[in-house]
Amino acid sequence: MTTTEYNDCVKQFSDGVYRFVLKHIKCSDKASDVVQDVFLKMWEKVETISFEKAKSYLFTAAHHTMIDEIRKTQVHQRFVVAQAIEDNYENTYSDIYEVLNKAMEHLPVDQKSVLMLRDYEGYSYEEIAEITGLNESQVKVYIFRARTFLKKHLVRIENLV
């Protein structure tokens, strides 16, 4: 990859990678640090990465770096069983986007990652498996479980009112 292609990657993909990481970490400073680390890793391997594979490399590196950051700060455990949510929501304000984001905070990290890569970023199951290091069957199961959890959470009237 040339320097010009690397700069194009920064322009094209930095926002998407940042949003992906920020959804998990919830701290803009830490998310910026992770994105910077990812682009630094890419720069160090710029000669071995083809421009066509750059987006996949960035999201893979972001996923792994983000998992390391989460483990390091112990914000989330890697595998957490999704439990019933007993949050008290304000009855005077209802915003489905806010409710959805709160529900996604309760998903395990792996389920949240694969769901976001599929539904937000539009990756195929095969690409998600490559990015996360899971097999395709695991990706499908995690997406199914995440969607089932969100569906059950969103139909509860106290979460919508």
Disulfide bonds with the S-S distance in Angstrom:
none
